[in-house]
Amino acid sequence: IIRAVRFGAKLSRLGFTLDPKTAKPLQDGIALLAEVPQSRLFDEMLKLLQTGHAVASVDQLRALGLATGIYPLLDVVVDRSSHPFVQAALADTDRRVGEGKPVAPSFLLACVLWQDVKAGWEQRLGRQQPFPALQDAIDDVFDKRIGDVSGRCKLAADMREIWVMQPRFEKRSGSTPF
């Protein structure tokens, strides 16, 4: 299903559409994904989002009626893809792939999940010091949204590093920004 969505996204970038006869079995077969291991679905989701047509892939998922139900984190990506921050991250990923530059899943996923981390952090600020509150919010979001997938440790470390840097951007005076 994910390969067909990627193929459909490539077609749509070229100005073509996926034939309805091809799309129908995709929609009918979504229940089969329940038998696929979560780590495999995670890897396939990354391929969908990091092969240079993330924006078109999200559009293709919507067009096929597959915006939800393939993989929980992909549901979040599709749901938030209209948010300007996430839109920019998806478009930048596509641009970098098109330019032959490397892309990291940790950056894209950190952008997609930042609003969850920020909301959890803000909820904890009254009860905890800022840094421990941020760390706890990160742990909660990572456990809830990423779960147990292969490569989790590297992904977690990279995403944590990105998220922990964010409070520094709030300091706009003195020499800190420079």
C-alpha positions as CSV (number, residue, x, y, z in Angstrom):
1,I,0.0,0.0,0.0
2,I,2.7,2.4,0.9
3,R,4.7,1.7,-2.2
4,A,1.6,2.3,-4.3
5,V,1.0,5.6,-2.4
6,R,4.7,6.6,-3.2
7,F,4.1,5.7,-6.8
8,G,0.9,7.7,-6.9
9,A,2.7,10.7,-5.3
10,K,5.4,10.5,-8.0
11,L,2.7,10.4,-10.7
12,S,0.9,13.4,-9.2
13,R,4.2,15.4,-9.2
14,L,4.3,14.7,-12.9
15,G,0.7,15.8,-13.4
16,F,-0.8,12.3,-13.6
17,T,-3.3,10.6,-11.3
18,L,-3.5,7.1,-9.9
19,D,-6.0,5.1,-11.9
20,P,-9.2,4.3,-9.8
21,K,-8.8,0.6,-10.6
22,T,-5.4,0.7,-8.9
23,A,-6.6,2.8,-5.9
24,K,-9.6,0.6,-5.0
25,P,-7.5,-2.4,-3.8
26,L,-5.4,-0.1,-1.7
27,Q,-8.4,1.2,0.2
28,D,-9.7,-2.4,0.6
29,G,-6.4,-3.8,1.8
30,I,-5.8,-1.4,4.7
31,A,-6.9,-4.0,7.2
32,L,-4.0,-6.2,6.1
33,L,-1.6,-3.7,7.6
34,A,-2.6,-4.9,11.1
35,E,-0.4,-7.9,10.4
36,V,2.7,-5.9,9.5
37,P,5.2,-5.2,12.4
38,Q,5.2,-1.7,13.7
39,S,9.0,-1.3,13.0
40,R,8.4,-2.1,9.3
41,L,5.5,0.4,9.0
42,F,7.8,3.0,10.7
43,D,10.5,2.3,8.1
44,E,8.0,2.5,5.2
45,M,6.6,5.8,6.6
46,L,10.1,7.2,6.5
47,K,10.5,6.2,2.9
48,L,7.2,7.8,2.1
49,L,8.3,11.1,3.7
50,Q,12.0,11.2,2.7
51,T,12.2,10.3,-0.9
52,G,11.6,13.7,-2.3
53,H,7.8,13.8,-2.5
54,A,6.6,14.1,1.1
55,V,4.1,16.8,0.3
56,A,2.7,14.9,-2.7
57,S,2.6,11.7,-0.7
58,V,0.5,13.3,2.0
59,D,-1.8,14.7,-0.7
60,Q,-2.0,11.2,-2.3
61,L,-3.0,9.7,1.1
62,R,-5.8,12.1,1.4
63,A,-7.0,11.6,-2.1
64,L,-7.1,7.9,-1.6
65,G,-9.0,8.2,1.7
66,L,-6.0,6.7,3.5
67,A,-5.2,9.8,5.7
68,T,-5.6,7.7,8.8
69,G,-5.2,4.1,9.7
70,I,-1.8,3.1,8.1
71,Y,0.5,4.0,11.0
72,P,-0.3,6.2,14.1
73,L,2.6,8.6,13.6
74,L,1.8,8.9,9.9
75,D,-1.7,9.9,10.9
76,V,-0.2,12.8,12.9
77,V,2.0,13.8,10.0
78,V,-1.0,13.9,7.6
79,D,-3.2,15.7,10.2
80,R,-0.6,18.4,10.9
81,S,0.6,18.8,7.3
82,S,-1.5,21.9,6.8
83,H,0.2,23.6,9.8
84,P,2.7,26.1,8.3
85,F,5.6,24.8,10.5
86,V,5.1,21.2,9.4
87,Q,4.4,22.3,5.8
88,A,7.8,24.0,5.8
89,A,9.5,20.9,7.2
90,L,8.0,18.6,4.6
91,A,8.7,21.0,1.7
92,D,12.3,21.5,3.0
93,T,12.8,17.8,3.1
94,D,11.6,17.5,-0.5
95,R,13.9,20.3,-1.5
96,R,16.9,18.8,0.2
97,V,16.3,15.4,-1.4
98,G,15.9,17.1,-4.8
99,E,19.3,18.8,-4.3
100,G,20.9,15.6,-3.4
101,K,21.5,16.7,0.2
102,P,21.0,14.3,3.2
103,V,17.9,14.4,5.2
104,A,17.3,13.1,8.8
105,P,14.1,11.5,10.0
106,S,14.8,13.0,13.4
107,F,14.5,16.6,12.1
108,L,11.3,16.0,10.3
109,L,9.7,14.1,13.2
110,A,10.9,16.7,15.7
111,C,9.2,19.4,13.6
112,V,6.0,17.4,13.4
113,L,5.9,16.6,17.2
114,W,7.2,19.9,18.5
115,Q,3.7,21.2,19.3
116,D,3.1,18.2,21.5
117,V,6.4,18.7,23.3
118,K,5.7,22.4,23.7
119,A,2.2,21.8,25.1
120,G,3.5,19.2,27.6
121,W,6.3,21.5,28.6
122,E,4.0,24.5,29.2
123,Q,1.7,22.3,31.3
124,R,4.6,21.3,33.6
125,L,6.2,24.7,34.0
126,G,4.1,25.7,37.0
127,R,5.0,22.5,38.9
128,Q,8.6,21.9,37.7
129,Q,11.8,23.8,36.8
130,P,12.0,24.6,33.1
131,F,14.7,22.0,32.1
132,P,13.2,19.0,33.9
133,A,9.7,20.0,32.7
134,L,11.0,19.9,29.1
135,Q,12.8,16.6,29.6
136,D,9.6,15.0,31.0
137,A,7.5,16.4,28.2
138,I,10.0,15.0,25.6
139,D,9.9,11.6,27.3
140,D,6.1,11.5,27.3
141,V,5.8,12.6,23.6
142,F,8.4,10.1,22.5
143,D,6.8,7.2,24.4
144,K,3.3,8.1,23.2
145,R,4.1,9.0,19.5
146,I,7.2,7.0,18.5
147,G,6.9,3.9,20.7
148,D,9.2,0.9,20.3
149,V,10.7,1.0,16.8
150,S,14.1,-0.1,15.5
151,G,16.7,2.7,15.7
152,R,14.8,4.3,18.6
153,C,17.9,5.2,20.6
154,K,19.6,7.2,17.8
155,L,16.3,8.8,16.8
156,A,15.5,9.7,20.4
157,A,18.9,11.2,21.0
158,D,18.7,13.4,17.8
159,M,15.2,14.5,18.4
160,R,16.0,15.3,22.1
161,E,18.9,17.4,21.0
162,I,16.7,19.4,18.6
163,W,14.0,19.9,21.2
164,V,16.3,20.9,24.0
165,M,17.8,23.6,21.9
166,Q,14.4,25.3,21.4
167,P,14.4,27.3,24.7
168,R,17.6,29.0,23.6
169,F,15.7,30.7,20.8
170,E,13.5,32.5,23.4
171,K,16.6,34.5,24.5
172,R,16.9,37.4,22.1
173,S,18.9,39.9,24.1
174,G,22.5,40.2,25.1
175,S,25.1,38.0,23.4
176,T,23.2,34.7,23.7
177,P,21.7,35.0,20.1
178,F,25.1,35.6,18.6
